[in-house]
């Protein structure tokens, strides 16, 4: 009866590019069981990544290397995967004391609440569920524009970086989000409401 899309962005693109009938197109977003933050999020200088430690796709190395120039910030990485040893060595090589690999966690809400800015540096994604979880807990998001749903995820609730990695652009984005934290955080919560089960 219908084609179902994960976002208005995907729906409009489909209609435009293949002349698909609008009346056959509906949007049902991913839902998220993580409760929506109902108070102001207090900022700190903790950045968080929650992902599989598979560097070829997730490009965690890009964020780790940039932490040399973000000495006042801490990067907390949660997840397991085949590249853990590679990432541990990268941290050692760069003599970083502000990057921590914590392993997997089933306390995503608590970990998001302990941190302030959500980072995703992947070369490719579908529709990152972790970004929805971050929004619902009021975290602004810094994301590379490397996949189709990226512009649907970032709408005044963080910063959409260029597709081509630029470390200075990333550093500038972290500082800009921190300096304008309340604005980005409130917009993240608004965006998170789109993913209520109702």
N, C-alpha and C positions, 0 to 999 in steps of 0.2 A: 504493500500500500504506500509506503513512504521510504525515502532514503533518510537515514538519521545521521546527523553530523554532531561532532563534539563542540563546535563553536559556531557563532554567526559568521566569523571570518571564513571558516571552511565552507560553510553553506554558500555564502556569496561568491566565493571563488569558483565553486563547482557550477553554480548557475551561470556565471559569466563565461567561464572558459569552455564549457561543453553545451551551453544553451539548455541546461537542465530545467524542467518545469518547476517554478517556485512553489506551486501548490502541492507538489510531491516531496517538498523538502522541509524537514523539521530539525530543531536542535534539542538534544537532550545531553546536557553536560555530564562529565564525570561527577559523581557525588563523593562526599568525604564525610566520614564519621567523626573526624576530629572536631571538637566543639569550637565554635566561633568565639574569639576573644571579645569580651564585653566591657573592657576597660582600656585605658590608655596604656600602650606598650612603652616601657621605660627603656631607653637606649643604653647600650654599652658598646665596647669596642671589640666584641666577639663576632666573628664571621663564622658561618656554618655551611658545610656541604654534607648532604646525605645522599649517598650513591654507592653503586657497586664499584669496587676498586678495579675497574677495567679501563686502563688509561687510554687505550687506542681510541675508544669512543668518548669516554667521559672527560679526557684531557685535564685531569686533576693537576698534572705537572705544571700547567700554565699558572694556576692560582698559587701553587706552592712557591714557584720561582718569584712571583710578584711580591710575596711576603717579605722579601729582602728590603723592599722600599716602603713597606707598611709596618715599620718596627713597633708602632704604638698599638697595633691591632693584633688579635690572636685568631688563627684559623683552626677550627675544630672540624675534623672530618670523621663522619660516622659511616661505616659500611665494611663489608668484607669482599674479597675477590682475589683474582690471580696475581694482581700487581702490587700487593701489599709490600713485599720485600723491595721491589723497585722504588716505590715511593718512600719507604724508610731510608733507603740509601740516598735518594735525592735530597731529603731533609738534612741528612748528615753532611753530604757533599757541600751543601750551601750554608752549613753551620747555622741552621735556623733554630731559634729557641722559642719561636712563637707559632709553630705549626704542630698539631697533635693528631695522630691517628688513634681513634678510640675503639675501633672495631665495630661490629654490628650492635644495634640497640633495638629493643622493643618498647623503649620509652621515648618515642618520637616527640610527643607533645612536650614532655619535660625538657628535652634537649633543645627544642625550638624556643621554649620559653627562657632558657638560660642564655640564648644568643640573640643577636640583634639584626643581622643582615644575612640573607640567604644567597648563596653563590651557586651558579650552574655554568660550567665552562665547556659543556659537551660539544663535540663536532656534529652530533645528530641526536635527536630525540623524537618521540612520538608526541605525547602530551604528558609532560612530567607530572606525575601525581604528587611528588614531593613539593613542587611549586605551589600546588593547591593547598597542601597542608601548611606550608609556610605562610601563605596569604591568610589562612583562617586563624593563625596565631599572631597576625599583625606584623610579620617580618617583611620589610621591603626586599625586593629581589633584584639581583644583578645577573643578567642572562645574555649569552651571545645569540645573535640573530642567525642561527645556523639550521633552523628547522621551521616548517610551515606554521606551527602554532605559536611560535615565539611572540609575534606582535599581538596575539590575543591574550597572552599571559601578562605582558607589560603594558599597562595603560595608566600612567601617572602613579604607579605603585612601586617604582624602581627604575632601573635604567637598562635599556636594550642596547648592548654593545654591537659594534660592527661585526660582520661575519668573520672577517680577517682579524686575528688576534692582535691586539695592540696593548702592551703592558701598561703604558702610560695612560691610555684611555681607561683601563680597568682601575688603576690607582685613583685617577680623577673621579671616577664613578663612585668608588667606596667613600671618598671624602665628601663628595656632593650629597650622597644619601645620608651620611652621618650628620652633616651640617643642616639638613632639611628633614630631619628624621620624622617629626610628627606628621608632616604633610604626606610623605610616602607611606608611613605606617597606617594612617587612617584610610588611605586609598586601598591599601592591601586588604584591610578588613572588609571594605565595601566590595572589592572584587571577590573575596572569599565567600560572600553571601550568595553568589551565583551558583555555588556548588552545594547548597542545602539540599537534602534529600527531597523535600517538598517540591 
